[in-house]
């Protein structure tokens, strides 16, 4: 059985995700590749104490990369864009 800490891997903090958060109240997370939308919704609501309206997911294929003489590949990941209810907010960096 997966715990909420297994479902949510880490928040993705990029320029595009910051714009989504400011404009639409959406937060972006990297999640477990086998997690479904219901599990992601429950994990975010329990971890952060917010109300989730919608969850959109996308699978990202890992890019082929060169490590010296060897050819390798970055890991495949799954990304979730979580839309929060009006007035709900997640503070990642409160002291900054």
C-alpha atoms as an extended CHARMM CRD file, in Angstrom:
* protein
*
        96  EXT
         1         1  UNK       CA              0.0000000000        0.0000000000        0.0000000000  PROA      1               0.0000000000
         2         2  UNK       CA              1.3300000000        3.4270000000       -0.9680000000  PROA      2               0.0000000000
         3         3  UNK       CA              1.4950000000        6.1940000000        1.5960000000  PROA      3               0.0000000000
         4         4  UNK       CA              0.9620000000        9.8350000000        0.7020000000  PROA      4               0.0000000000
         5         5  UNK       CA              4.7430000000       10.3200000000        0.9010000000  PROA      5               0.0000000000
         6         6  UNK       CA              5.2250000000        7.6320000000       -1.7590000000  PROA      6               0.0000000000
         7         7  UNK       CA              2.7210000000        9.2920000000       -4.1070000000  PROA      7               0.0000000000
         8         8  UNK       CA              4.1080000000       12.8680000000       -3.9740000000  PROA      8               0.0000000000
         9         9  UNK       CA              7.8350000000       12.9050000000       -4.7890000000  PROA      9               0.0000000000
        10        10  UNK       CA              8.6480000000       16.6220000000       -4.8550000000  PROA      10              0.0000000000
        11        11  UNK       CA              7.2710000000       19.9760000000       -5.9730000000  PROA      11              0.0000000000
        12        12  UNK       CA              8.4800000000       21.2630000000       -9.3310000000  PROA      12              0.0000000000
        13        13  UNK       CA              9.5330000000       24.8920000000       -8.9760000000  PROA      13              0.0000000000
        14        14  UNK       CA             10.2180000000       26.4350000000      -12.3670000000  PROA      14              0.0000000000
        15        15  UNK       CA              9.3470000000       29.7430000000      -13.9670000000  PROA      15              0.0000000000
        16        16  UNK       CA              6.3820000000       28.1790000000      -15.7390000000  PROA      16              0.0000000000
        17        17  UNK       CA              5.0520000000       26.4980000000      -12.5770000000  PROA      17              0.0000000000
        18        18  UNK       CA              5.3620000000       29.7790000000      -10.6630000000  PROA      18              0.0000000000
        19        19  UNK       CA              3.3200000000       31.5450000000      -13.3680000000  PROA      19              0.0000000000
        20        20  UNK       CA              0.6640000000       28.8070000000      -13.1460000000  PROA      20              0.0000000000
        21        21  UNK       CA              0.4830000000       29.2220000000       -9.3830000000  PROA      21              0.0000000000
        22        22  UNK       CA              0.0910000000       32.9980000000       -9.5330000000  PROA      22              0.0000000000
        23        23  UNK       CA             -2.3880000000       33.0760000000      -12.4200000000  PROA      23              0.0000000000
        24        24  UNK       CA             -4.5680000000       29.9910000000      -11.8690000000  PROA      24              0.0000000000
        25        25  UNK       CA             -3.8500000000       28.7120000000       -8.3680000000  PROA      25              0.0000000000
        26        26  UNK       CA             -2.2310000000       25.5400000000       -9.7520000000  PROA      26              0.0000000000
        27        27  UNK       CA              0.6950000000       23.7070000000       -8.1660000000  PROA      27              0.0000000000
        28        28  UNK       CA              2.9990000000       21.2570000000       -9.9990000000  PROA      28              0.0000000000
        29        29  UNK       CA              4.3920000000       18.0730000000       -8.4210000000  PROA      29              0.0000000000
        30        30  UNK       CA              6.5050000000       15.1580000000       -9.5470000000  PROA      30              0.0000000000
        31        31  UNK       CA              4.5670000000       12.0440000000       -8.5370000000  PROA      31              0.0000000000
        32        32  UNK       CA              4.9540000000        8.2760000000       -8.5720000000  PROA      32              0.0000000000
        33        33  UNK       CA              4.5880000000        6.8920000000      -12.1040000000  PROA      33              0.0000000000
        34        34  UNK       CA              1.9390000000        4.3800000000      -10.9850000000  PROA      34              0.0000000000
        35        35  UNK       CA             -0.1730000000        6.8830000000       -9.0070000000  PROA      35              0.0000000000
        36        36  UNK       CA             -3.5960000000        7.7820000000      -10.3500000000  PROA      36              0.0000000000
        37        37  UNK       CA             -5.4850000000       11.0750000000      -10.0710000000  PROA      37              0.0000000000
        38        38  UNK       CA             -7.5320000000        9.9980000000       -7.0500000000  PROA      38              0.0000000000
        39        39  UNK       CA             -4.4130000000        9.0100000000       -5.0730000000  PROA      39              0.0000000000
        40        40  UNK       CA             -2.7090000000       12.2880000000       -5.9930000000  PROA      40              0.0000000000
        41        41  UNK       CA             -5.7590000000       14.3140000000       -4.9000000000  PROA      41              0.0000000000
        42        42  UNK       CA             -5.9800000000       12.5120000000       -1.5500000000  PROA      42              0.0000000000
        43        43  UNK       CA             -2.2400000000       12.8450000000       -0.8880000000  PROA      43              0.0000000000
        44        44  UNK       CA             -2.1790000000       16.6130000000       -1.5920000000  PROA      44              0.0000000000
        45        45  UNK       CA             -5.2820000000       17.2350000000        0.5230000000  PROA      45              0.0000000000
        46        46  UNK       CA             -3.8760000000       15.2760000000        3.4830000000  PROA      46              0.0000000000
        47        47  UNK       CA             -0.3050000000       16.5960000000        3.2810000000  PROA      47              0.0000000000
        48        48  UNK       CA             -1.0630000000       20.2870000000        2.8370000000  PROA      48              0.0000000000
        49        49  UNK       CA             -4.6130000000       20.6430000000        4.2340000000  PROA      49              0.0000000000
        50        50  UNK       CA             -6.0250000000       22.2520000000        1.0820000000  PROA      50              0.0000000000
        51        51  UNK       CA             -9.0220000000       21.5510000000       -1.1480000000  PROA      51              0.0000000000
        52        52  UNK       CA             -8.2280000000       20.1920000000       -4.6170000000  PROA      52              0.0000000000
        53        53  UNK       CA            -10.5800000000       20.9340000000       -7.5170000000  PROA      53              0.0000000000
        54        54  UNK       CA             -8.8220000000       19.1430000000      -10.3880000000  PROA      54              0.0000000000
        55        55  UNK       CA             -5.7500000000       17.0170000000      -11.1120000000  PROA      55              0.0000000000
        56        56  UNK       CA             -4.1090000000       16.8280000000      -14.5550000000  PROA      56              0.0000000000
        57        57  UNK       CA             -1.2760000000       14.3630000000      -15.1460000000  PROA      57              0.0000000000
        58        58  UNK       CA              1.3190000000       13.8450000000      -17.8440000000  PROA      58              0.0000000000
        59        59  UNK       CA              4.0370000000       11.2760000000      -18.4300000000  PROA      59              0.0000000000
        60        60  UNK       CA              7.4510000000       12.5640000000      -19.4550000000  PROA      60              0.0000000000
        61        61  UNK       CA              9.8800000000       10.2890000000      -21.2610000000  PROA      61              0.0000000000
        62        62  UNK       CA             13.5010000000       10.4620000000      -20.1180000000  PROA      62              0.0000000000
        63        63  UNK       CA             15.9520000000       12.0460000000      -22.5300000000  PROA      63              0.0000000000
        64        64  UNK       CA             18.8990000000       10.0850000000      -23.8870000000  PROA      64              0.0000000000
        65        65  UNK       CA             22.0930000000       11.5250000000      -22.3660000000  PROA      65              0.0000000000
        66        66  UNK       CA             25.7950000000       10.9200000000      -22.7370000000  PROA      66              0.0000000000
        67        67  UNK       CA             27.8410000000       10.1920000000      -19.6110000000  PROA      67              0.0000000000
        68        68  UNK       CA             31.4240000000       10.4400000000      -20.8100000000  PROA      68              0.0000000000
        69        69  UNK       CA             31.8580000000        7.6180000000      -23.3100000000  PROA      69              0.0000000000
        70        70  UNK       CA             28.6890000000        5.8320000000      -22.2330000000  PROA      70              0.0000000000
        71        71  UNK       CA             25.2090000000        6.4190000000      -23.5470000000  PROA      71              0.0000000000
        72        72  UNK       CA             22.4910000000        6.5110000000      -20.9390000000  PROA      72              0.0000000000
        73        73  UNK       CA             18.9560000000        7.7050000000      -20.3690000000  PROA      73              0.0000000000
        74        74  UNK       CA             17.3130000000        9.8700000000      -17.7460000000  PROA      74              0.0000000000
        75        75  UNK       CA             14.4560000000        8.3040000000      -15.8290000000  PROA      75              0.0000000000
        76        76  UNK       CA             10.8700000000        8.5890000000      -17.0420000000  PROA      76              0.0000000000
        77        77  UNK       CA              8.7490000000       10.7240000000      -14.7110000000  PROA      77              0.0000000000
        78        78  UNK       CA              5.1340000000       11.6430000000      -14.1250000000  PROA      78              0.0000000000
        79        79  UNK       CA              4.0570000000       15.2180000000      -13.4790000000  PROA      79              0.0000000000
        80        80  UNK       CA              0.7850000000       16.3380000000      -11.8610000000  PROA      80              0.0000000000
        81        81  UNK       CA             -0.7400000000       19.8220000000      -12.1440000000  PROA      81              0.0000000000
        82        82  UNK       CA             -3.0820000000       20.2740000000       -9.1800000000  PROA      82              0.0000000000
        83        83  UNK       CA             -5.7300000000       23.0200000000       -9.2620000000  PROA      83              0.0000000000
        84        84  UNK       CA             -6.5380000000       24.3200000000       -5.7760000000  PROA      84              0.0000000000
        85        85  UNK       CA             -9.8340000000       25.7740000000       -4.5850000000  PROA      85              0.0000000000
        86        86  UNK       CA            -10.2310000000       29.5440000000       -4.3330000000  PROA      86              0.0000000000
        87        87  UNK       CA             -8.4660000000       30.7640000000       -1.1840000000  PROA      87              0.0000000000
        88        88  UNK       CA             -6.3210000000       27.6140000000       -0.7960000000  PROA      88              0.0000000000
        89        89  UNK       CA             -2.5800000000       28.0680000000       -1.0490000000  PROA      89              0.0000000000
        90        90  UNK       CA              0.5210000000       25.9400000000       -0.4550000000  PROA      90              0.0000000000
        91        91  UNK       CA              3.5540000000       27.7400000000        0.9490000000  PROA      91              0.0000000000
        92        92  UNK       CA              6.7760000000       25.9440000000        0.0580000000  PROA      92              0.0000000000
        93        93  UNK       CA              9.2820000000       28.6020000000        1.1430000000  PROA      93              0.0000000000
        94        94  UNK       CA              7.7790000000       30.5050000000        4.0630000000  PROA      94              0.0000000000
        95        95  UNK       CA             11.0350000000       31.8880000000        5.4520000000  PROA      95              0.0000000000
        96        96  UNK       CA             12.5030000000       33.0880000000        2.1720000000  PROA      96              0.0000000000
